Amino acid sequence: MKRREFIAIAGGAAAGWPLAARAQQPGRVYRVGWLSIGSREQTIHIIKPFEEGLRSLGYRVGENVVIEYRFADGEMDRVPALAAELVRLGVDVITTGSNANTLTVMRLTTTIPIVMTNSVDPVGVGLVSSLARPGRNVTGFAQDTGGELNDKRLELLKEALPNLLRVGILWNPDFTPNRNRLTSMNKPAQAMGLTLVPAEVLGLDTLEPAFATMVRERAQAFVVLSEPLLANYRGQIAAMAVRDRLPAISTTREYAEAGLLLTYGANLPDQFRRSAAFIDKIFKGAKPADLPVEQPTKFELVVNLKTAKALSLTVPPTLLGRADEVIE
């Protein structure tokens, strides 16, 4: 195999060169911008597979690729300044993770390629024109592009709790896709004989009132409509769920590892590992507008038996048998 073209830390002026021309320069070191709402500690589980994905394609971090990491440490108001810093550095591509990060970077540049690694409903919120033809400087991965996954989570919660009638929905109304998510859950909930109890969370100080709402409205369990804000609070959410004796389900294994009873969704480490392929194609001259947005191919069900024990619940054997991972 021929030696790869390299990606780079220096030479800010070169950021203005046409990408295809830069990709043809052997020995060049490129810079990848990484923009995260969370902290390094909260995202290390996805940083490692991302770097492994690059390594599998011939890129060596610190040698022919340098990653400019920027972490907002859960403070969303820091994101615009961090994004602007990456743009000023003239990085060759920016990975953005969430919708909010992607929108922030899109406002700052129409030329630097953006790889969104974990977007929600990117067409609906205007990140791309279509999944097949993004049409801008943005491509990458989408999850929860429809309501099927949240329907499945309701089904799993009902299977774990056969007498379930009232389900809390912990959600952030400021996250645009959540309104469609909540609306789409009504019909399947009714078909399952479930009444939904929405509880809004706008920040850490609103978690307690949200749980008070679910308890007051006699919710027997709840679903977390995950997005970056609530993902940052997953530890607190899990602790409150056990305290109030409320079984819960959310999207990714990180919530189960934090202490929620169940999670079902995309395998994020796998998704971040695969996102390296988008960067590789862009470095070889591909335009983000022409790279179709991909959806997860690997989903996993995780059951936390420690939490089940704390809640005095017996998880049905049928559910345990289908679990990809059981935390004991």
ZISUL-V973626 format. One record per pair of residues at least 12 apart in sequence whose ideal C-beta (glycine too) atoms are under 10 Angstrom apart, sorted by the first residue. I is the first residue (numbers start at 1). J is the second residue. Records with the same first field share a line. If there is no record, write none. Layout:
BEGIN
I=J ; J
END
This chain:
BEGIN
1=58
2=26 ; 58
3=26 ; 27 ; 58 ; 64
4=23 ; 26 ; 28 ; 57 ; 58 ; 59 ; 60 ; 64 ; 65 ; 280 ; 283 ; 284
5=22 ; 23 ; 24 ; 25 ; 26 ; 27 ; 28 ; 29 ; 30 ; 58 ; 64 ; 283 ; 284 ; 285
6=23 ; 25 ; 26 ; 27 ; 28 ; 29 ; 30 ; 58 ; 59 ; 60 ; 63 ; 64 ; 65 ; 66 ; 283
7=22 ; 23 ; 28 ; 29 ; 30 ; 31 ; 32 ; 54 ; 59 ; 63 ; 64 ; 65 ; 66 ; 67 ; 91 ; 92 ; 93 ; 279 ; 280 ; 282 ; 283
8=22 ; 25 ; 27 ; 28 ; 29 ; 30 ; 31 ; 32 ; 64 ; 65 ; 66 ; 90 ; 91 ; 92
9=29 ; 30 ; 31 ; 32 ; 62 ; 65 ; 66 ; 67 ; 68 ; 89 ; 91
10=28 ; 29 ; 31 ; 66 ; 90
11=28 ; 29 ; 30 ; 31 ; 90
12=31 ; 88 ; 89 ; 90 ; 91
13=90
14=28 ; 30 ; 90 ; 92
15=30 ; 31 ; 87 ; 88 ; 89 ; 90 ; 91 ; 92 ; 111 ; 112
16=90 ; 111
18=111 ; 285
19=92 ; 93 ; 111 ; 112 ; 113 ; 282 ; 283 ; 284 ; 285 ; 286 ; 287 ; 288
20=284 ; 285 ; 286 ; 287
21=285
22=92 ; 283 ; 285
23=92 ; 281 ; 282 ; 283 ; 284 ; 285 ; 286
24=284 ; 285
27=64
28=64 ; 92 ; 283
29=59 ; 60 ; 62 ; 63 ; 64 ; 65 ; 66 ; 92
30=59 ; 64 ; 65 ; 66 ; 67 ; 91 ; 92 ; 93 ; 279 ; 282 ; 283
31=65 ; 66 ; 67 ; 68 ; 86 ; 89 ; 90 ; 91 ; 92 ; 93 ; 94
32=50 ; 51 ; 54 ; 59 ; 61 ; 65 ; 66 ; 67 ; 68 ; 69 ; 86 ; 91 ; 92 ; 93 ; 94 ; 95 ; 115 ; 276 ; 279 ; 282 ; 283
33=67 ; 68 ; 69 ; 70 ; 82 ; 83 ; 85 ; 86 ; 87 ; 89 ; 90 ; 91 ; 92 ; 93 ; 94 ; 95 ; 96 ; 105 ; 112 ; 114 ; 115
34=47 ; 50 ; 51 ; 67 ; 68 ; 69 ; 70 ; 71 ; 82 ; 86 ; 91 ; 93 ; 94 ; 95 ; 96 ; 97 ; 101 ; 117
35=68 ; 69 ; 70 ; 71 ; 72 ; 79 ; 82 ; 83 ; 85 ; 86 ; 91 ; 94 ; 95 ; 96 ; 97 ; 98 ; 100 ; 101 ; 102 ; 104 ; 105 ; 114
36=69 ; 70 ; 71 ; 72 ; 73 ; 74 ; 79 ; 82 ; 95 ; 96 ; 97 ; 98 ; 101 ; 117 ; 228
37=71 ; 72 ; 73 ; 74 ; 75 ; 76 ; 78 ; 79 ; 82 ; 96 ; 97 ; 98 ; 100 ; 101 ; 104 ; 227 ; 228 ; 229 ; 231 ; 232
38=71 ; 72 ; 73 ; 74 ; 97 ; 98 ; 228 ; 231 ; 232
39=71 ; 72 ; 73 ; 74 ; 75 ; 232
40=69 ; 71 ; 73
41=71 ; 73
42=71 ; 73 ; 74 ; 231 ; 232 ; 234 ; 235 ; 254
43=69 ; 71 ; 97 ; 231 ; 254 ; 268 ; 272
45=252 ; 253 ; 254 ; 257 ; 268 ; 269 ; 272
46=97 ; 117 ; 118 ; 252 ; 254 ; 268 ; 269 ; 270 ; 271 ; 272 ; 273 ; 275
47=67 ; 69 ; 269 ; 272
48=269 ; 272 ; 273
49=267 ; 268 ; 269 ; 270 ; 271 ; 272 ; 273 ; 274 ; 275 ; 276
50=67 ; 95 ; 117 ; 269 ; 271 ; 272 ; 273 ; 274 ; 275 ; 276 ; 279
51=65 ; 67 ; 272 ; 273 ; 276
52=269 ; 272 ; 273 ; 276
53=269 ; 270 ; 271 ; 272 ; 273 ; 274 ; 275 ; 276 ; 277 ; 278 ; 279 ; 280
54=67 ; 273 ; 275 ; 276 ; 277 ; 279 ; 280
55=273 ; 276
56=273 ; 276 ; 277 ; 280
57=276 ; 277 ; 279 ; 280 ; 281 ; 283
58=280
59=276 ; 279 ; 280 ; 283
65=92 ; 276 ; 279 ; 283
66=91 ; 92
67=91 ; 95
68=82 ; 85 ; 86 ; 89 ; 91 ; 94
69=82 ; 86
70=82 ; 83 ; 85 ; 86 ; 89 ; 94 ; 101
72=100 ; 101 ; 228 ; 232
73=232
74=204 ; 228 ; 229 ; 231 ; 232 ; 233
75=232
76=98 ; 100 ; 101 ; 104 ; 174 ; 203 ; 228 ; 229 ; 232
79=96 ; 98 ; 100 ; 101 ; 103 ; 104 ; 105 ; 228
80=100 ; 101 ; 104 ; 105 ; 107 ; 108
81=104
82=101 ; 104 ; 105
83=96 ; 101 ; 102 ; 103 ; 104 ; 105 ; 106 ; 107 ; 108 ; 109
84=104 ; 105 ; 107 ; 108 ; 109
86=105 ; 108 ; 109 ; 112
87=105 ; 108 ; 109 ; 111 ; 112
88=108
89=112
90=109 ; 112
91=109 ; 112 ; 113
92=112 ; 113 ; 279 ; 282 ; 283
93=112 ; 113 ; 114 ; 115 ; 137 ; 278 ; 279 ; 282 ; 283 ; 288
94=108 ; 109 ; 112 ; 113 ; 114 ; 115 ; 116 ; 137 ; 138
95=113 ; 114 ; 115 ; 116 ; 117 ; 118 ; 140 ; 272 ; 275 ; 276 ; 278 ; 279
96=114 ; 115 ; 116 ; 117 ; 118 ; 119 ; 127 ; 138 ; 140
97=115 ; 116 ; 117 ; 118 ; 119 ; 140 ; 141 ; 228 ; 268 ; 272 ; 275
98=116 ; 117 ; 118 ; 119 ; 120 ; 175 ; 227 ; 228 ; 229 ; 231
99=116 ; 118 ; 119 ; 120 ; 121 ; 122 ; 124 ; 125 ; 126 ; 127 ; 142 ; 175 ; 176 ; 177 ; 227 ; 228
100=125 ; 174 ; 175 ; 176 ; 227 ; 228 ; 229
101=114 ; 116 ; 117 ; 118 ; 119 ; 228
102=114 ; 115 ; 116 ; 117 ; 118 ; 119 ; 122 ; 125 ; 127 ; 128 ; 138 ; 140
103=116 ; 119 ; 125 ; 126 ; 127 ; 138 ; 176
105=137 ; 138
106=126 ; 127 ; 136 ; 137 ; 138
109=137
110=136 ; 137 ; 138
111=137
112=137 ; 288
113=136 ; 137 ; 138 ; 139 ; 140 ; 278 ; 279 ; 281 ; 282 ; 283 ; 286 ; 287 ; 288 ; 289 ; 291
114=127 ; 134 ; 136 ; 137 ; 138 ; 139 ; 140 ; 278 ; 282 ; 288
115=138 ; 139 ; 140 ; 141 ; 275 ; 276 ; 277 ; 278 ; 279 ; 281 ; 282 ; 288 ; 291
116=128 ; 134 ; 138 ; 139 ; 140 ; 141 ; 142 ; 275 ; 278 ; 288 ; 293
117=140 ; 141 ; 143 ; 268 ; 271 ; 272 ; 274 ; 275 ; 276 ; 278
118=140 ; 141 ; 142 ; 143 ; 144 ; 227 ; 228 ; 231 ; 251 ; 252 ; 266 ; 268 ; 271 ; 272 ; 275 ; 296
119=138 ; 140 ; 141 ; 142 ; 143 ; 144 ; 145 ; 177 ; 293
120=142 ; 143 ; 144 ; 145 ; 175 ; 176 ; 177 ; 178 ; 180 ; 181 ; 225 ; 226 ; 227 ; 251
121=142 ; 143 ; 144 ; 145 ; 146 ; 176 ; 177 ; 178 ; 180 ; 181
122=134 ; 138 ; 139 ; 140 ; 141 ; 142 ; 143 ; 145 ; 177 ; 293
123=142 ; 145 ; 293
124=142 ; 145 ; 146 ; 176 ; 177 ; 180
125=175 ; 176 ; 177 ; 180
126=176
127=139 ; 140 ; 142 ; 293
128=140 ; 142 ; 288 ; 289 ; 292 ; 293
129=289
130=292 ; 293
131=145 ; 292 ; 293 ; 294 ; 295
132=290 ; 292 ; 293
133=289 ; 290 ; 291 ; 292 ; 293
134=287 ; 288 ; 289 ; 290 ; 291 ; 292 ; 293
135=288 ; 289 ; 290
136=287 ; 288 ; 289
137=282 ; 287 ; 288 ; 289
138=288 ; 289 ; 291 ; 293
139=275 ; 278 ; 281 ; 282 ; 286 ; 287 ; 288 ; 289 ; 290 ; 291 ; 292 ; 293 ; 294
140=271 ; 274 ; 275 ; 278 ; 279 ; 288 ; 291 ; 293 ; 294
141=266 ; 268 ; 271 ; 272 ; 274 ; 275 ; 278 ; 293 ; 294 ; 295 ; 296
142=266 ; 271 ; 293 ; 294 ; 295 ; 296
143=226 ; 251 ; 252 ; 265 ; 266 ; 268 ; 271 ; 295 ; 296 ; 299
144=177 ; 180 ; 181 ; 225 ; 226 ; 227 ; 251 ; 265 ; 266 ; 295 ; 296
145=177 ; 293 ; 295 ; 296
146=180 ; 181 ; 184 ; 295
147=180 ; 181 ; 182 ; 183 ; 184 ; 185 ; 186 ; 187 ; 188
148=184 ; 188
149=181 ; 251 ; 264 ; 265 ; 266 ; 296 ; 299
150=169 ; 181 ; 182 ; 184 ; 185 ; 188 ; 189 ; 223 ; 225 ; 249 ; 251 ; 264 ; 265
151=184 ; 185 ; 187 ; 188 ; 189 ; 191 ; 192
152=188 ; 249 ; 264 ; 265 ; 299 ; 301
153=167 ; 185 ; 223 ; 224 ; 225 ; 248 ; 249 ; 250 ; 251 ; 262 ; 263 ; 264 ; 265 ; 301
154=167 ; 169 ; 185 ; 188 ; 189 ; 191 ; 192 ; 194 ; 196 ; 221 ; 223 ; 249
155=188 ; 192 ; 249 ; 264
156=223 ; 249 ; 261 ; 262 ; 263 ; 264 ; 301 ; 303 ; 319 ; 322
157=192 ; 194 ; 220 ; 221 ; 222 ; 223 ; 247 ; 248 ; 249 ; 261 ; 262 ; 264
158=189 ; 192 ; 193 ; 194 ; 221
159=262 ; 315 ; 316 ; 318 ; 319 ; 322
160=221 ; 247 ; 249 ; 261 ; 262 ; 303 ; 308 ; 313 ; 314 ; 315 ; 316 ; 319 ; 320
161=220 ; 221 ; 247 ; 261 ; 313 ; 315 ; 316
162=316
163=220
164=192 ; 193 ; 194 ; 195 ; 219 ; 220 ; 221 ; 247
165=192 ; 193 ; 194 ; 195 ; 218 ; 219 ; 220 ; 221
166=194 ; 195 ; 196 ; 197 ; 214 ; 217 ; 218 ; 219 ; 220 ; 221 ; 222
167=185 ; 189 ; 192 ; 194 ; 195 ; 196 ; 197 ; 198 ; 214 ; 219 ; 220 ; 221 ; 222 ; 223 ; 246 ; 248 ; 249
168=196 ; 197 ; 198 ; 199 ; 210 ; 211 ; 213 ; 214 ; 215 ; 217 ; 218 ; 219 ; 220 ; 221 ; 222 ; 223 ; 224 ; 241 ; 244 ; 246 ; 248
169=181 ; 182 ; 185 ; 189 ; 196 ; 197 ; 198 ; 199 ; 200 ; 210 ; 214 ; 219 ; 222 ; 223 ; 224 ; 225
170=197 ; 198 ; 199 ; 200 ; 201 ; 207 ; 210 ; 211 ; 213 ; 214 ; 219 ; 222 ; 223 ; 224 ; 225 ; 226 ; 230 ; 233 ; 237 ; 240 ; 241 ; 246 ; 248 ; 250
171=198 ; 199 ; 200 ; 201 ; 210 ; 222 ; 223 ; 224 ; 225 ; 226 ; 227 ; 230
172=200 ; 201 ; 202 ; 203 ; 206 ; 210 ; 224 ; 225 ; 226 ; 227 ; 228 ; 229 ; 230 ; 233
173=198 ; 200 ; 201 ; 202 ; 225
174=200 ; 201 ; 202 ; 203 ; 227 ; 229
175=201 ; 225 ; 226 ; 227 ; 228 ; 229 ; 230
176=227
177=225 ; 227
178=198 ; 200 ; 225 ; 226 ; 227 ; 230
181=223 ; 225 ; 226 ; 227
182=196 ; 198 ; 223 ; 225
185=198 ; 223 ; 225
189=223
194=220 ; 221
195=217 ; 218 ; 219
196=217 ; 219 ; 222 ; 223
197=213 ; 214 ; 215 ; 216 ; 217 ; 218 ; 219 ; 220 ; 222
198=210 ; 213 ; 214 ; 217 ; 219 ; 222 ; 225
199=211 ; 212 ; 213 ; 214 ; 215 ; 216 ; 217 ; 219 ; 222
200=213
201=224 ; 225 ; 227 ; 229 ; 230 ; 233 ; 237
202=229
203=229 ; 233
204=229 ; 232 ; 233 ; 236
207=230 ; 233 ; 236 ; 237 ; 240
208=236 ; 240
210=222 ; 237 ; 240
211=236 ; 237 ; 240 ; 241 ; 243 ; 244 ; 246
212=244
214=240 ; 241 ; 244 ; 246 ; 248
215=244 ; 245 ; 246
219=244 ; 246 ; 248
220=245 ; 246 ; 247
221=241 ; 245 ; 246 ; 247 ; 248 ; 249 ; 261 ; 262 ; 311 ; 313
222=237 ; 241 ; 244 ; 246 ; 247 ; 248 ; 249 ; 250 ; 260
223=248 ; 249 ; 250 ; 251 ; 262
224=237 ; 238 ; 241 ; 248 ; 249 ; 250 ; 251 ; 255 ; 260 ; 263
225=250 ; 251
226=250 ; 251 ; 252 ; 254 ; 255 ; 263 ; 265
227=251
230=250 ; 251 ; 255
231=250 ; 251 ; 252 ; 254 ; 255 ; 258
233=258
234=250 ; 252 ; 254 ; 255 ; 256 ; 257 ; 258 ; 259 ; 260 ; 263
235=254 ; 255 ; 257 ; 258 ; 259
236=258 ; 259
237=250 ; 255 ; 258 ; 259 ; 260
238=250 ; 255 ; 256 ; 257 ; 258 ; 259 ; 260 ; 261 ; 304 ; 307
239=258 ; 259
240=259
241=255 ; 258 ; 259 ; 260 ; 261 ; 307 ; 310 ; 311
242=259 ; 260 ; 261 ; 306 ; 307 ; 310 ; 311
243=310
245=310 ; 311 ; 312 ; 313
246=260 ; 261 ; 311
247=260 ; 261 ; 262 ; 304 ; 307 ; 308 ; 311 ; 313 ; 315
248=260 ; 261 ; 262 ; 263 ; 304 ; 307 ; 311
249=261 ; 262 ; 263 ; 264 ; 265 ; 301 ; 302 ; 303
250=262 ; 263 ; 264 ; 265 ; 302
251=263 ; 264 ; 265 ; 266 ; 268
252=264 ; 265 ; 266 ; 267 ; 268 ; 269 ; 271 ; 299 ; 300 ; 302
253=265 ; 266 ; 267 ; 268 ; 269 ; 300 ; 301 ; 302 ; 304 ; 324 ; 325 ; 327
254=268 ; 269 ; 302
255=302 ; 304
256=300 ; 301 ; 302 ; 303 ; 304 ; 306 ; 307 ; 323 ; 325 ; 326 ; 327
257=302 ; 304 ; 325 ; 327
258=304 ; 307
259=304 ; 306 ; 307 ; 310 ; 327
260=302 ; 303 ; 304 ; 307
261=302 ; 303 ; 304 ; 305 ; 306 ; 307 ; 308 ; 310 ; 311 ; 313 ; 315 ; 327
262=301 ; 302 ; 303 ; 304 ; 307 ; 308 ; 315 ; 319 ; 323
263=300 ; 301 ; 302 ; 303 ; 304 ; 324 ; 325 ; 327
264=299 ; 300 ; 301 ; 302 ; 303 ; 323 ; 324
265=296 ; 299 ; 300 ; 301 ; 302
266=295 ; 296 ; 297 ; 298 ; 299 ; 300
267=296 ; 297 ; 298 ; 299 ; 300 ; 302 ; 324
268=296 ; 298 ; 300
269=298
270=296 ; 297 ; 298 ; 299 ; 300
271=294 ; 295 ; 296 ; 297 ; 298
273=298
274=294 ; 296 ; 297 ; 298
275=294
277=291 ; 294
278=291 ; 293 ; 294
298=324
299=324
300=323 ; 324 ; 325
301=319 ; 320 ; 322 ; 323 ; 324 ; 325 ; 326
302=323 ; 324 ; 325 ; 326 ; 327
303=315 ; 319 ; 320 ; 322 ; 323 ; 324 ; 325 ; 326 ; 327 ; 328
304=323 ; 325 ; 326 ; 327 ; 328
305=320 ; 323 ; 326 ; 327 ; 328
306=326 ; 327 ; 328
307=327
308=320 ; 326 ; 327 ; 328
309=328
END
